Amino acid sequence: MSSFEIHLIPLLDKSGKVAGVNGVTYNITDRRRTERELRLVIDTIPAMAWSTLPSGANEYCSKGWLEYTGMASGRELDYGWLDAFHPEDRAAHLAKWRAATETGNYLKV
């Protein structure tokens, strides 16, 4: 099965109304397959791995991370990963995370 990414850009007339749409479609099948293969490799190593955006929103946690934290798959996405921390520590940890991503400094957990 093929995967596609579609980008649509509205074309506005002089009054600001949409008069048409330009679009570009990318075949991302190979990228999706590579992502699946990489996740399989990451899930087989004895380590906890994760990927977050600079904002702190989580987009991936390895099987090892989920097992260690006891979180159900999907619960860790976005800011759900903060639930792995004690409620009294969450705000401070997120502030440290944001400071580290803004400055490029290491974050020690």
C-alpha positions as CSV (number, residue, x, y, z in Angstrom):
1,M,0.0,0.0,0.0
2,S,1.3,3.4,-0.9
3,S,1.4,6.5,1.4
4,F,1.0,10.0,0.2
5,E,1.4,13.5,1.7
6,I,-0.7,16.2,0.2
7,H,0.0,20.0,0.5
8,L,-2.8,22.3,-0.5
9,I,-2.4,26.1,-0.9
10,P,-5.5,28.2,-1.4
11,L,-5.4,30.9,-4.2
12,L,-7.2,34.0,-3.1
13,D,-8.8,36.6,-5.4
14,K,-8.5,40.3,-4.8
15,S,-11.3,40.3,-2.2
16,G,-9.7,37.5,-0.2
17,K,-12.0,34.7,-1.2
18,V,-10.7,31.3,-2.3
19,A,-10.7,31.3,-6.1
20,G,-8.8,28.0,-6.5
21,V,-6.3,25.6,-4.9
22,N,-2.7,24.6,-5.9
23,G,-1.7,21.2,-4.6
24,V,1.4,19.1,-4.5
25,T,1.4,15.3,-3.7
26,Y,4.4,13.5,-2.5
27,N,4.8,9.7,-2.5
28,I,6.2,9.0,1.0
29,T,5.9,5.2,0.8
30,D,9.6,4.6,1.2
31,R,9.8,7.1,4.1
32,R,7.0,5.3,6.0
33,R,8.7,1.9,5.4
34,T,12.0,3.2,6.7
35,E,10.3,4.7,9.8
36,R,8.6,1.3,10.5
37,E,11.9,-0.5,10.1
38,L,13.8,1.9,12.3
39,R,11.1,1.6,15.0
40,L,11.4,-2.2,14.9
41,V,15.2,-1.9,15.4
42,I,14.7,0.6,18.3
43,D,12.1,-1.6,19.9
44,T,14.6,-4.6,20.0
45,I,17.4,-2.8,21.7
46,P,17.6,-2.9,25.5
47,A,17.2,0.9,26.0
48,M,14.5,3.5,26.3
49,A,14.2,5.8,23.3
50,W,11.9,8.6,22.5
51,S,11.4,11.5,20.1
52,T,9.9,14.8,21.0
53,L,9.4,18.1,19.2
54,P,11.2,21.2,20.5
55,S,8.0,22.2,22.2
56,G,8.1,19.1,24.4
57,A,5.3,17.3,22.6
58,N,6.1,13.7,22.2
59,E,5.8,11.9,18.9
60,Y,7.4,8.5,19.7
61,C,8.4,6.3,22.6
62,S,10.0,2.9,22.3
63,K,8.6,-0.3,23.6
64,G,11.3,-0.2,26.4
65,W,10.2,3.3,27.5
66,L,6.5,2.2,27.6
67,E,7.4,-0.9,29.6
68,Y,9.6,1.0,32.1
69,T,7.0,3.7,32.7
70,G,4.0,1.3,32.6
71,M,2.2,3.6,30.2
72,A,-0.2,2.2,27.6
73,S,0.8,2.9,24.0
74,G,-0.7,6.2,22.8
75,R,-1.0,7.7,26.2
76,E,2.6,9.0,26.0
77,L,1.9,11.1,22.9
78,D,1.8,14.9,22.9
79,Y,2.4,15.8,26.6
80,G,1.1,12.5,27.9
81,W,4.7,11.5,28.6
82,L,4.7,13.9,31.5
83,D,2.4,11.5,33.3
84,A,5.5,9.3,33.8
85,F,6.7,12.0,36.4
86,H,5.2,12.6,39.8
87,P,2.5,15.2,39.6
88,E,4.5,17.6,41.7
89,D,7.5,17.3,39.4
90,R,5.8,17.7,36.0
91,A,5.8,21.5,35.7
92,A,9.5,21.8,36.8
93,H,10.6,19.0,34.4
94,L,8.8,20.6,31.5
95,A,10.3,24.0,32.2
96,K,13.8,22.3,32.3
97,W,13.0,20.5,29.0
98,R,12.0,23.8,27.3
99,A,15.1,25.6,28.6
100,A,17.3,22.8,27.3
101,T,15.7,22.8,23.9
102,E,16.0,26.6,23.7
103,T,19.6,26.8,24.7
104,G,20.9,23.5,23.3
105,N,22.2,22.5,26.8
106,Y,21.9,18.9,28.0
107,L,19.0,17.9,30.2
108,K,19.7,15.5,33.0
109,V,16.7,13.5,34.2
